[in-house]
Amino acid sequence: QVQLVESGGGLVQAGGSLRLSCAASGFAFGFNAIAWYRQAPGKQRDLVVTIGGGGITDYVDSVKGRFTISRDNAKTTVYLQMNNLRPEDTAVYYCKVFRGRYVARDYWGQGTQVTVSS
């Protein structure tokens, strides 16, 4: 079955960096768009960035120039490099594979906590 497992979260000071990983299995990884979302306490889950099967990316304005998404199709893993982190980036970060040609519905990982101290 489809599985997504995030890792790499933690506590970092403002201005620091983290790299999140989303290890995927159970579907034809290279064909599906994958996204990172985040959810801060008491707020809705928001889209951060998507990457298509062909590698085209789309970032929300608040992370442009600071976050970089990439995918390694051989390792079936998506990465999110986060630089110059700010306290407002504090959230649980989730990866999601979109319903598509080889995936019957959207699937989510369990999330990884990112905390940025000021």
Phi and psi in degrees as a GROMACS rama.xvg file:
@    title "Ramachandran Plot"
@    xaxis  label "Phi"
@    yaxis  label "Psi"
@TYPE xy
-69.9831  131.312  VAL-2
-137.061  140.519  GLN-3
-130.525  127.142  LEU-4
-127.225  114.523  VAL-5
-89.2944  152.318  GLU-6
-156.058  168.365  SER-7
104.516  -4.80769  GLY-8
-69.9628  171.527  GLY-9
166.776  -167.153  GLY-10
-104.847  130.038  LEU-11
-143.683  151.836  VAL-12
-79.4152  155.96  GLN-13
-54.5312  136.838  ALA-14
92.4394  -11.169  GLY-15
-83.3176  -174.586  GLY-16
-133.427  152.071  SER-17
-142.981  153.126  LEU-18
-122.876  119.247  ARG-19
-93.2477  148.732  LEU-20
-123.923  146.933  SER-21
-129.716  103.028  CYS-22
-88.6825  123.713  ALA-23
-112.903  151.297  ALA-24
-156.008  161.804  SER-25
90.211  6.75349  GLY-26
-154.395  169.788  PHE-27
-75.9133  87.3387  ALA-28
-52.9943  -44.5133  PHE-29
-67.3692  -12.8892  GLY-30
-98.5057  -11.3618  PHE-31
-111.293  142.097  ASN-32
-72.0318  143.24  ALA-33
-131.082  146.49  ILE-34
-132.493  157.234  ALA-35
-108.261  134.046  TRP-36
-120.649  166.013  TYR-37
-144.393  151.331  ARG-38
-137.591  113.293  GLN-39
-84.3014  158.342  ALA-40
-55.8311  129.252  PRO-41
76.2862  6.39782  GLY-42
-121.376  167.323  LYS-43
-76.836  162.852  GLN-44
-80.1111  125.755  ARG-45
-117.094  145.679  ASP-46
-70.8071  136.35  LEU-47
-106.029  -50.4484  VAL-48
-162.41  148.137  VAL-49
-123.215  155.074  THR-50
-135.622  127.222  ILE-51
-80.553  171.906  GLY-52
-60.1257  -30.1743  GLY-53
-87.4405  -0.0741553  GLY-54
95.9687  0.719224  GLY-55
-70.0469  135.464  ILE-56
-117.679  157.433  THR-57
-148.308  116.982  ASP-58
-109.532  149.935  TYR-59
-75.6754  154.396  VAL-60
-59.3538  -35.1247  ASP-61
-66.9244  -15.7312  SER-62
-116.483  -3.44704  VAL-63
-59.5793  134.882  LYS-64
84.5435  -11.1421  GLY-65
-116.377  -36.861  ARG-66
-106.47  146.187  PHE-67
-135.482  124.932  THR-68
-99.0008  145.487  ILE-69
-149.667  162.814  SER-70
-136.621  143.024  ARG-71
-116.405  99.84  ASP-72
-66.1251  -29.9555  ASN-73
-67.0172  -34.4767  ALA-74
-96.3311  0.159039  LYS-75
46.3532  50.0764  THR-76
-134.795  140.375  THR-77
-111.87  139.822  VAL-78
-117.361  151.767  TYR-79
-130.95  105.119  LEU-80
-85.9269  122.168  GLN-81
-118.408  116.123  MET-82
-115.729  161.558  ASN-83
49.4657  50.6178  ASN-84
-65.7325  147.937  LEU-85
-121.583  156.67  ARG-86
-55.3665  -32.4289  PRO-87
-72.5232  -6.91904  GLU-88
-81.8842  -7.03955  ASP-89
-60.5494  125.585  THR-90
-179.422  169.755  ALA-91
-87.7289  128.79  VAL-92
-103.679  130.965  TYR-93
-121.904  144.892  TYR-94
-105.584  152.639  CYS-95
-140.878  137.246  LYS-96
-101.35  132.844  VAL-97
-81.4641  145.478  PHE-98
-54.163  135.848  ARG-99
-164.964  -153.64  GLY-100
-59.0593  -37.9292  ARG-101
-116.756  8.3996  TYR-102
-130.077  124.517  VAL-103
-73.6121  -25.9709  ALA-104
-154.113  174.386  ARG-105
-69.1875  142.701  ASP-106
-127.931  145.73  TYR-107
-118.76  150.324  TRP-108
-83.942  -177.41  GLY-109
-87.3763  -13.7444  GLN-110
95.253  156.237  GLY-111
-139.795  134.692  THR-112
-81.7285  131.645  GLN-113
-119.68  124.252  VAL-114
-124.68  124.994  THR-115
-115.042  118.489  VAL-116
-92.9864  150.209  SER-117
